[in-house]
Amino acid sequence: MMDLNDRDRNPPEIQNLHDFLNKHPMYQRQLAQLLGVTKSSVEKWSSGDRRITQRTLNDLNRLHYYLNQNPEIRENYVSTRQCVAC
């Protein structure tokens, strides 16, 4: 089992928004809700109009870990079908 010190020594698995969405495909409004930001912010990160901050990147890594550890919650947000509107 990985302890917190191992996580600190290893680079984060999620390096950008697209890494997160490749591992956890979901609508932008769902991601905004989970992060506590506006859908507009997620749209701007996705389009490249705004750079994602280190704090948000850390939040994405924590959310990635949380969703992987809690499949019952993950299934409420992650789409297993191809998302046409994403």
C-alpha positions as CSV (number, residue, x, y, z in Angstrom):
1,M,0.0,0.0,0.0
2,M,1.3,3.5,-0.9
3,D,1.7,5.9,1.9
4,L,1.5,9.7,1.7
5,N,5.3,10.0,1.5
6,D,5.4,7.8,-1.6
7,R,2.8,10.0,-3.2
8,D,4.9,13.0,-2.4
9,R,8.1,11.5,-4.0
10,N,6.4,10.3,-7.2
11,P,5.2,12.8,-9.8
12,P,1.4,13.2,-9.8
13,E,-0.4,11.0,-12.2
14,I,-2.6,13.8,-13.6
15,Q,-0.5,16.4,-15.3
16,N,-3.3,18.4,-17.0
17,L,-7.0,18.5,-17.5
18,H,-6.9,16.2,-20.5
19,D,-5.1,13.5,-18.4
20,F,-8.0,13.6,-15.9
21,L,-10.7,13.5,-18.5
22,N,-9.1,10.6,-20.3
23,K,-9.1,8.6,-17.1
24,H,-12.5,9.9,-15.9
25,P,-14.6,10.9,-18.9
26,M,-17.4,13.2,-17.7
27,Y,-19.3,16.3,-18.7
28,Q,-17.7,19.7,-17.9
29,R,-20.6,20.6,-15.7
30,Q,-20.0,17.5,-13.6
31,L,-16.3,18.3,-13.2
32,A,-17.1,21.9,-12.3
33,Q,-19.5,20.6,-9.6
34,L,-16.9,18.2,-8.1
35,L,-14.2,20.9,-8.1
36,G,-16.5,23.7,-6.8
37,V,-15.9,25.9,-9.8
38,T,-18.0,27.3,-12.6
39,K,-18.6,25.4,-15.8
40,S,-17.1,28.4,-17.6
41,S,-13.8,27.8,-15.8
42,V,-13.7,24.2,-16.9
43,E,-14.5,25.3,-20.5
44,K,-11.7,27.8,-20.5
45,W,-9.2,25.3,-19.1
46,S,-10.3,22.8,-21.7
47,S,-10.1,25.2,-24.6
48,G,-6.7,26.6,-23.5
49,D,-8.1,30.1,-22.9
50,R,-7.1,29.9,-19.3
51,R,-4.2,28.0,-17.7
52,I,-4.9,25.6,-14.9
53,T,-3.3,26.6,-11.6
54,Q,-1.2,24.3,-9.5
55,R,-3.8,24.3,-6.8
56,T,-6.5,23.1,-9.3
57,L,-4.0,20.5,-10.6
58,N,-3.5,19.3,-7.0
59,D,-7.3,19.1,-6.7
60,L,-7.6,17.1,-9.9
61,N,-5.0,14.6,-8.5
62,R,-6.9,14.3,-5.2
63,L,-10.2,13.8,-7.1
64,H,-8.5,11.2,-9.4
65,Y,-7.4,9.3,-6.3
66,Y,-10.8,9.7,-4.6
67,L,-12.7,8.4,-7.6
68,N,-10.4,5.4,-8.0
69,Q,-10.8,4.5,-4.4
70,N,-14.6,4.9,-4.5
71,P,-16.1,3.1,-7.5
72,E,-19.6,3.6,-6.3
73,I,-19.2,7.4,-6.5
74,R,-17.2,7.2,-9.7
75,E,-20.0,5.5,-11.5
76,N,-22.3,8.4,-10.7
77,Y,-20.0,10.8,-12.6
78,V,-17.9,8.9,-15.1
79,S,-19.5,8.1,-18.5
80,T,-18.7,4.7,-19.9
81,R,-20.3,5.7,-23.2
82,Q,-18.8,8.0,-25.8
83,C,-19.7,11.5,-24.9
84,V,-20.7,13.5,-28.0
85,A,-21.0,16.8,-26.2
86,C,-17.7,16.7,-24.3
